[in-house]
Amino acid sequence: MKEVNNSHRLRAMLSLQCKTAQCTQSLKMPVATRWGSSITCLDSVLANKLSLRRLAIDEEAQVLLATATKTTILNDVFWDQVVNLLELLRPVLKWITVLEGNSPMISATVQAFVDLKDHFTATLPKSPLSKKQEKEALAILENRKDFCLKTVHFAANLLNPRFTGRNLEEEAVVDACEYICKMASRHHDVSESDILADLANYRAKGALWSKDFVWKSAEHVAPVIWWNGICSSRPLSRVAVEILSLPATSAACERSFSTYGNIHTAKRNRLGNETAMKLVYIAQNLKFCATGPGQPVEELKEVKSECDQPLDDTFDDESDDDMTDETDESMPPAESDADDE
């Protein structure tokens, strides 16, 4: 109980110090189930550097802070290590934000691991990690890549006109082509031979894809729109749209669970399934109308430049929505199917 009271006092004192120092971020704690929250935590610690240092020399905090903690806070080497560690990890959070967004970005998953490997290779020597830890970090990234990337990701990367499988190994390209041809069986009006012919022309830039304007248009629109619009006359577009429309993660689906939790609450628990479904549909789309679902092409173009900018507070709001009983401001008023008893 004494440790809890001390923790509350430290938080209150830090809050006062933050107001005095006019910090732009509150001190955030990491969430065990959200890996990216650790990066957000480090970023908030760095933003509160001045407040933490003032707290370390505050007379009231002397009995609450351990000597080792005060020494660490006042050590310039520690803060240099935080900066270097954030420089190493910042692209991870940015790619998580992009891939877990509302736009279908499954085709960018391969590119994400390529960029992260290049970034880790260039940045690890400047990080506070030891040589052994550097090798372990690269091994963890490689293991995560093998765990995450499947044939469908290779196929999506191959069908994205901005990538066309340039970062895929030969074996991955063959597996992707085989997967695309198998997908043709889902469409009775499309034959496998037509898909093979289109796939060959697409990769060789023949037939429709021999025109320069076709490829230039891909720089300004999302891949799904490109296949539905410019290339809609080709049988391959049916399979391409189906694959590229898949979400990269389940985060977007999980956010709809949070919306449902705000609609079907303990006080409003007699909604019928159909009514609840319609309300969730409306509430989610009202959010998209208010903020926009995002432009995949622009998100992918800016992800590298954004890595050099200070992190903002949008990540937790986008990806760590918890099921609470608070009413969503964008949610329309709902009527229950039956009167509450």
C-alpha positions as CSV (number, residue, x, y, z in Angstrom):
1,M,0.0,0.0,0.0
2,K,2.9,2.3,0.8
3,E,4.4,1.7,-2.6
4,V,1.1,2.5,-4.3
5,N,0.8,5.8,-2.4
6,N,4.4,6.7,-3.4
7,S,3.6,5.9,-7.0
8,H,0.5,8.2,-6.9
9,R,2.6,11.0,-5.3
10,L,5.3,10.6,-7.9
11,R,2.7,10.9,-10.7
12,A,1.2,13.9,-9.1
13,M,4.6,15.6,-8.7
14,L,5.6,14.7,-12.3
15,S,2.3,16.1,-13.5
16,L,3.0,19.4,-11.8
17,Q,6.6,19.4,-13.2
18,C,5.2,18.8,-16.7
19,K,2.9,21.8,-16.4
20,T,5.8,23.9,-15.1
21,A,8.0,22.8,-18.0
22,Q,5.1,23.1,-20.5
23,C,5.7,19.6,-21.9
24,T,3.7,18.6,-25.0
25,Q,3.2,14.9,-24.0
26,S,2.0,13.1,-20.9
27,L,4.1,10.3,-19.5
28,K,2.8,7.0,-21.1
29,M,3.3,3.5,-19.7
30,P,3.9,0.5,-22.0
31,V,1.1,-2.0,-22.6
32,A,2.1,-5.6,-22.5
33,T,-0.1,-6.7,-25.4
34,R,0.9,-3.8,-27.7
35,W,4.6,-3.8,-28.7
36,G,4.5,-0.4,-30.3
37,S,3.4,1.1,-26.9
38,S,7.0,0.6,-25.7
39,I,8.2,3.1,-28.3
40,T,5.5,5.5,-27.4
41,C,6.5,5.2,-23.8
42,L,10.2,6.0,-24.6
43,D,9.1,9.0,-26.7
44,S,7.0,10.4,-23.9
45,V,10.0,9.9,-21.5
46,L,12.2,11.9,-23.8
47,A,9.5,14.6,-24.1
48,N,9.5,14.9,-20.3
49,K,13.2,15.0,-19.9
50,L,13.3,18.4,-18.3
51,S,10.4,17.5,-15.9
52,L,12.1,14.3,-14.9
53,R,15.4,16.0,-14.2
54,R,13.6,18.6,-12.0
55,L,11.8,15.8,-10.2
56,A,15.1,14.1,-9.5
57,I,16.4,17.1,-7.6
58,D,13.1,18.0,-6.0
59,E,13.4,17.8,-2.2
60,E,10.0,16.1,-1.8
61,A,11.0,13.4,-4.2
62,Q,14.2,12.5,-2.4
63,V,12.5,10.0,-0.2
64,L,10.5,8.5,-3.0
65,L,13.1,8.0,-5.7
66,A,15.9,5.4,-5.4
67,T,19.4,6.7,-5.6
68,A,20.0,4.6,-8.8
69,T,16.9,6.1,-10.4
70,K,18.0,9.7,-9.6
71,T,21.5,9.0,-10.9
72,T,20.2,7.6,-14.1
73,I,17.8,10.5,-14.8
74,L,20.6,13.0,-14.2
75,N,23.1,11.1,-16.5
76,D,23.5,12.6,-20.0
77,V,24.6,9.2,-21.3
78,F,21.2,7.7,-20.4
79,W,19.4,10.3,-22.5
80,D,21.8,9.8,-25.4
81,Q,20.9,6.1,-25.3
82,V,17.2,6.9,-25.3
83,V,17.6,9.0,-28.4
84,N,19.6,6.3,-30.2
85,L,17.2,3.6,-29.2
86,L,14.2,5.7,-30.5
87,E,16.0,6.3,-33.7
88,L,16.4,2.5,-34.1
89,L,12.8,1.7,-33.2
90,R,10.8,4.6,-34.6
91,P,10.3,3.0,-38.1
92,V,8.9,-0.1,-36.4
93,L,6.1,2.0,-34.9
94,K,5.5,3.8,-38.2
95,W,5.1,0.6,-40.1
96,I,2.8,-0.8,-37.5
97,T,0.7,2.3,-37.8
98,V,0.5,1.9,-41.6
99,L,-0.1,-1.8,-41.7
100,E,-2.8,-1.6,-39.0
101,G,-4.6,1.3,-40.6
102,N,-8.0,1.1,-42.2
103,S,-6.7,0.9,-45.7
104,P,-5.8,-2.5,-47.2
105,M,-2.0,-2.6,-47.1
106,I,-1.2,-6.3,-47.4
107,S,1.0,-5.6,-50.4
108,A,3.3,-3.4,-48.4
109,T,4.1,-6.1,-45.8
110,V,7.1,-7.4,-47.8
111,Q,8.4,-3.8,-48.3
112,A,8.1,-3.2,-44.6
113,F,10.4,-6.0,-43.6
114,V,12.9,-4.9,-46.4
115,D,13.0,-1.3,-45.1
116,L,13.3,-2.5,-41.4
117,K,16.2,-4.8,-42.2
118,D,18.0,-2.0,-44.1
119,H,17.3,0.4,-41.3
120,F,18.4,-2.0,-38.5
121,T,21.7,-2.8,-40.4
122,A,22.5,0.9,-40.7
123,T,21.3,2.1,-37.2
124,L,22.3,-0.8,-34.9
125,P,26.0,0.2,-34.7
126,K,24.9,3.5,-33.1
127,S,22.4,2.0,-30.7
128,P,23.1,1.3,-27.0
129,L,23.0,-2.5,-27.7
130,S,26.0,-4.7,-27.4
131,K,27.3,-6.7,-30.4
132,K,25.6,-9.8,-29.1
133,Q,22.3,-8.0,-28.7
134,E,22.6,-6.5,-32.2
135,K,22.8,-10.0,-33.7
136,E,19.9,-11.1,-31.6
137,A,17.9,-8.1,-32.8
138,L,18.5,-9.0,-36.4
139,A,17.7,-12.6,-35.7
140,I,14.4,-11.6,-34.1
141,L,13.5,-9.5,-37.1
142,E,14.3,-12.3,-39.4
143,N,12.2,-14.8,-37.4
144,R,9.3,-12.3,-37.3
145,K,9.6,-12.0,-41.1
146,D,9.4,-15.7,-41.6
147,F,6.5,-15.9,-39.2
148,C,4.5,-13.1,-40.8
149,L,5.1,-13.4,-44.6
150,K,3.0,-16.0,-46.4
151,T,2.3,-16.7,-50.1
152,V,-0.6,-14.3,-50.1
153,H,1.7,-11.5,-49.1
154,F,4.0,-12.4,-52.0
155,A,1.1,-12.4,-54.4
156,A,-0.2,-9.1,-53.2
157,N,3.3,-7.5,-53.5
158,L,3.6,-8.9,-57.0
159,L,0.2,-7.5,-58.0
160,N,0.9,-4.1,-56.6
161,P,2.0,-1.9,-59.6
162,R,4.3,0.1,-57.3
163,F,6.3,-3.0,-56.3
164,T,5.7,-5.7,-59.0
165,G,7.6,-8.1,-56.8
166,R,11.0,-6.4,-57.0
167,N,11.9,-7.4,-53.5
168,L,10.9,-11.0,-53.8
169,E,13.2,-13.9,-54.3
170,E,12.8,-16.1,-57.3
171,E,11.1,-18.9,-55.3
172,A,8.7,-16.4,-53.7
173,V,7.7,-15.1,-57.2
174,V,7.0,-18.6,-58.4
175,D,4.9,-19.3,-55.3
176,A,3.0,-16.0,-55.8
177,C,2.2,-16.8,-59.5
178,E,1.0,-20.3,-58.5
179,Y,-1.2,-18.8,-55.8
180,I,-2.7,-16.2,-58.2
181,C,-3.6,-19.0,-60.7
182,K,-5.2,-21.0,-58.0
183,M,-7.3,-18.0,-57.1
184,A,-8.8,-18.1,-60.6
185,S,-10.8,-21.2,-59.6
186,R,-12.9,-19.0,-57.4
187,H,-14.2,-17.2,-60.4
188,H,-16.1,-19.4,-62.8
189,D,-16.1,-16.8,-65.6
190,V,-12.3,-16.6,-65.5
191,S,-10.0,-19.4,-66.8
192,E,-6.6,-20.2,-65.5
193,S,-5.1,-19.9,-69.0
194,D,-6.3,-16.3,-69.2
195,I,-4.9,-15.5,-65.8
196,L,-1.5,-16.9,-66.8
197,A,-1.5,-14.9,-70.0
198,D,-2.4,-11.7,-68.2
199,L,0.2,-12.4,-65.5
200,A,2.9,-12.9,-68.1
201,N,2.0,-9.7,-69.9
202,Y,1.8,-7.8,-66.6
203,R,5.3,-8.8,-65.6
204,A,6.7,-8.3,-69.0
205,K,4.9,-5.0,-69.5
206,G,3.1,-6.3,-72.6
207,A,-0.4,-5.8,-74.1
208,L,-2.3,-3.3,-72.0
209,W,0.7,-2.9,-69.6
210,S,3.0,-1.7,-72.4
211,K,1.5,1.8,-72.2
212,D,3.5,4.3,-70.1
213,F,0.4,6.1,-68.9
214,V,-0.9,2.9,-67.3
215,W,2.1,2.7,-65.0
216,K,2.1,6.4,-64.3
217,S,-1.5,6.3,-63.2
218,A,-0.5,3.8,-60.5
219,E,1.5,6.5,-58.8
220,H,-1.6,8.5,-58.0
221,V,-4.3,5.9,-57.0
222,A,-4.5,2.9,-54.7
223,P,-3.7,-0.5,-56.3
224,V,-7.3,-1.7,-55.9
225,I,-8.6,1.4,-57.8
226,W,-5.9,0.9,-60.4
227,W,-7.0,-2.6,-61.1
228,N,-10.7,-1.8,-60.9
229,G,-10.3,1.2,-63.2
230,I,-7.4,1.2,-65.7
231,C,-7.1,-2.6,-65.9
232,S,-10.7,-3.7,-65.3
233,S,-11.0,-5.2,-68.8
234,R,-8.4,-7.9,-68.0
235,P,-9.3,-11.2,-66.3
236,L,-6.4,-10.8,-63.9
237,S,-8.0,-7.7,-62.4
238,R,-10.7,-9.9,-60.7
239,V,-8.1,-11.9,-58.8
240,A,-5.9,-8.8,-58.1
241,V,-8.7,-6.9,-56.5
242,E,-9.6,-9.8,-54.4
243,I,-6.1,-10.2,-53.0
244,L,-5.2,-6.6,-52.7
245,S,-8.4,-5.8,-50.7
246,L,-7.3,-8.1,-47.9
247,P,-6.3,-6.3,-44.7
248,A,-2.7,-6.7,-43.5
249,T,-3.7,-7.3,-39.9
250,S,-6.9,-7.8,-37.9
251,A,-6.5,-4.4,-36.2
252,A,-9.2,-2.8,-38.3
253,C,-11.6,-5.6,-37.4
254,E,-10.7,-5.3,-33.8
255,R,-11.5,-1.5,-33.9
256,S,-15.1,-2.4,-35.0
257,F,-15.3,-4.6,-31.8
258,S,-14.6,-1.4,-29.8
259,T,-17.3,0.4,-31.7
260,Y,-19.7,-2.4,-30.9
261,G,-18.7,-2.3,-27.2
262,N,-19.7,1.4,-27.2
263,I,-23.1,0.6,-28.7
264,H,-24.1,-2.6,-27.0
265,T,-23.4,-1.6,-23.3
266,A,-24.6,-2.8,-20.0
267,K,-27.3,-0.2,-19.9
268,R,-28.4,-0.9,-23.5
269,N,-28.1,-4.6,-23.7
270,R,-31.3,-5.7,-25.5
271,L,-30.4,-4.6,-29.0
272,G,-31.3,-7.2,-31.6
273,N,-28.4,-8.6,-33.8
274,E,-29.6,-6.8,-37.0
275,T,-30.1,-3.5,-35.2
276,A,-26.7,-3.7,-33.5
277,M,-25.1,-4.6,-36.9
278,K,-26.6,-1.6,-38.6
279,L,-25.6,0.8,-35.8
280,V,-22.0,-0.5,-35.9
281,Y,-21.9,-0.1,-39.7
282,I,-23.2,3.5,-39.4
283,A,-20.9,4.4,-36.6
284,Q,-17.8,3.1,-38.3
285,N,-18.5,4.8,-41.6
286,L,-19.2,8.1,-39.8
287,K,-15.7,7.9,-38.5
288,F,-14.4,7.3,-42.0
289,C,-16.4,10.2,-43.3
290,A,-15.0,12.5,-40.6
291,T,-11.4,11.5,-40.8
292,G,-11.1,9.7,-44.1
293,P,-9.9,6.1,-44.5
294,G,-6.5,7.3,-45.7
295,Q,-4.7,7.1,-49.0
296,P,-2.5,4.0,-49.2
297,V,-0.2,5.5,-51.8
298,E,0.5,8.7,-49.8
299,E,0.9,6.7,-46.6
300,L,3.5,4.5,-48.2
301,K,5.4,7.5,-49.8
302,E,5.6,9.4,-46.5
303,V,6.4,6.5,-44.1
304,K,10.2,6.9,-44.4
305,S,10.1,10.7,-44.0
306,E,7.7,10.4,-41.1
307,C,10.3,8.2,-39.3
308,D,12.4,11.3,-38.8
309,Q,9.6,13.3,-37.2
310,P,8.6,13.2,-33.5
311,L,5.9,10.7,-32.7
312,D,2.4,11.9,-32.0
313,D,-0.4,10.6,-29.8
314,T,-2.4,9.0,-32.6
315,F,-1.0,5.5,-32.4
316,D,-2.7,4.6,-29.2
317,D,-6.0,6.1,-30.4
318,E,-5.9,4.1,-33.6
319,S,-4.6,0.7,-32.6
320,D,-5.2,0.3,-28.8
321,D,-8.9,1.1,-28.6
322,D,-10.2,-0.7,-25.6
323,M,-13.8,-1.8,-25.1
324,T,-15.2,0.8,-22.8
325,D,-18.7,2.0,-21.9
326,E,-18.0,5.5,-23.1
327,T,-20.3,6.6,-25.8
328,D,-18.7,7.4,-29.2
329,E,-19.3,11.0,-30.2
330,S,-19.7,10.0,-33.8
331,M,-22.3,7.3,-32.9
332,P,-25.9,8.1,-33.7
333,P,-28.5,7.7,-31.0
334,A,-29.9,4.2,-30.9
335,E,-33.2,2.8,-29.9
336,S,-33.4,-0.6,-28.3
337,D,-35.6,-3.3,-29.9
338,A,-37.6,-3.6,-26.7
339,D,-38.1,-1.5,-23.6
340,D,-35.8,-2.1,-20.8
341,E,-37.4,-3.6,-17.8
